[in-house]
Amino acid sequence: MYYGNDAGIIEPMRRAVVLVSGGLDSATTLAMARGDGFACHALSFRYGQRHAAEIDAARRVVEHLGVVEHRIIDIDLRPFGHSALTDAIDVPKDRSEDEMSAEIPVTYVPARNTIFLANALALAEVCGAADIFLGVNAVDYSGYPDCRPAFVEAFERLANLATKAGVEGRRLTVHAPLIDLTKAEIIIKGTQLGVDYALTHSCYDPPTDALACGRCDSCRLRRAGFEQAGLTDPIRYAD
Amino acid sequence: MYYGNDAGIIEPMRRAVVLVSGGLDSATTLAMARGDGFACHALSFRYGQRHAAEIDAARRVVEHLGVVEHRIIDIDLRPFGHSALTDAIDVPKDRSEDEMSAEIPVTYVPARNTIFLANALALAEVCGAADIFLGVNAVDYSGYPDCRPAFVEAFERLANLATKAGVEGRRLTVHAPLIDLTKAEIIIKGTQLGVDYALTHSCYDPPTDALACGRCDSCRLRRAGFEQAGLTDPIRYAD
């Protein structure tokens, strides 16, 4: 795979693995990786999530933005239970921002980002990518321990010790380009890069495939983000 | 779960997650965790390995040594390919110890221990374990990047940033009690702890369920270990 740089010299394109959930954040992250000139290998997971419409959204997003390949891996996180995203626990609704940030929410899936990144690392190794992109965001959602900058840095350190590439001196970088952005800033950034947010899916508890509930934490953060950005959210809400 | 300590006071037993592959090293590690007084949650993986007899061995080992529970998780690493343990690549035979340690072997599965430990971390979080045991060994098998002390330390650091337990100040420890032991030392240690090595499985390319090939790196290291320990290996070899 080759592309022309500013000097007109043809160089091999750098490859990156991008975790794509089908949500707003990962769609924006993929657009940023593409904008940085990476040939992207998209990676999604079927992990027993209740909102399986995510995977369909991930397919639409990668087709829209363009990738080298899209791998969907089955990982059953249900044996680990203890999360409203995989178990028969009610998804909390209508919480204020203070309530959302007060504690680690029940939608937290134990060690999920660690498991996702470990798989991304395996894919990076086999496709020769030295870069991994992850759409975590610490500003709007500080409740998840594995969305913090210190977590991302610790994983990057591990990645460089865990792999053949690291041992052989090819440095791996874990990018979390949204980590310091507010939801509104993410939406503005993605809109500038041409992301069609109508294709994305954010709801934790969608009443139908075509509707978002509008009341779970994820819907509320998304709606507030569009409002603060002064943009119209193109998806449809039940409430 | 309660047990009496030296003073006769009944205390709750500490829980540990132990990765059990069915091999000699992980059987010894489980015996050591049991010897240290842990209530053990054993974790094994069906990861598309060619030598699926491993899982049967893991079941025998945990039954023999005693655990609270044994979870077997399906993780398909075949999409990541590039390893003789999951692909149709020939397992190397009859290599000298120098040849074995000269480079990362084709039996290396990309990011495998990172993926296994990420799952162990999820289980530790849901069962309330603050300890994870892993049977990696850097002396006899320095070819795998994810068997080195620096890798284990980096994972422990990550684990304490990745989880609710870490955030709430319950420190997680990753134990790799074999990391500095030779294969002979591991076998002597396990024998003292009562491990029945007849139940374990080490071969990368077993000709039948009841026989080990005797010629792959894993068989050669095992046989040399028993010889150096001055003990008889109870399993049967084809060659």
Interface residues (C-beta under 8 A of the other chain):
Chain A: R71 I73 D74 I75 D76 L77 P79 F80 G81 H82 I104 Y108 V109 P110 A111 R112 N113 T114 I115 L117 A118 N119 L121 A122 L123 E125 V126 P145 D146 R148 A150 F151 A154 F155 R157 L158 A159 L161 A162 T163 K164 G166 V167
Chain B: R71 I73 D74 I75 D76 L77 P79 F80 G81 H82 I104 Y108 P110 A111 R112 N113 T114 I115 L117 A118 N119 L121 A122 L123 E125 V126 P145 D146 R148 A150 F151 A154 F155 R157 L158 A159 L161 A162 T163 K164 G166 V167
